[in-house]
Amino acid sequence: MTESERLDATFIALADPTRRAILARLTEGERTVMELAEPFDMSQPAISKHLKMLERAGLISRSRDAQRRPCKIEGAALKEATDWLENYRKVWEANFSRLDDLLDDLKAKRKREQH
């Protein structure tokens, strides 16, 4: 998967509130599919589809422990998305800083003109 495809998969996975809720539960530690399905009013196959999307995006991993299939959160995909967003945050902060400077200059000019 290319970097762009990984970012697409991450943001698509994060776009759904159920998948975000699953990730939030996984921040507390590993959970089985059944444990993850508990708070949701949906079938296990529906939860499994959400888990597959999260796994494809690299946001979770699943292992096999005898009869259990524990899921755990993975940080690499989130870090990649955060790094990508951080670049844009820096751009907007710089834009806002320039706007603040411009407004300060205009206020100072207006103040000088009034005196």
Secondary structure, DSSP 8 states (H G I E B T S, - for coil): --HHHHHHHHHHHHTSHHHHHHHHHHTTS-B-HHHHHTTSSS-HHHHHHHHHHHHHTTSEEE--BTTB--EEE-SHHHHHHHHHHHHHHHHHHHHHHHHHHHHHHHHHHHHHHH-
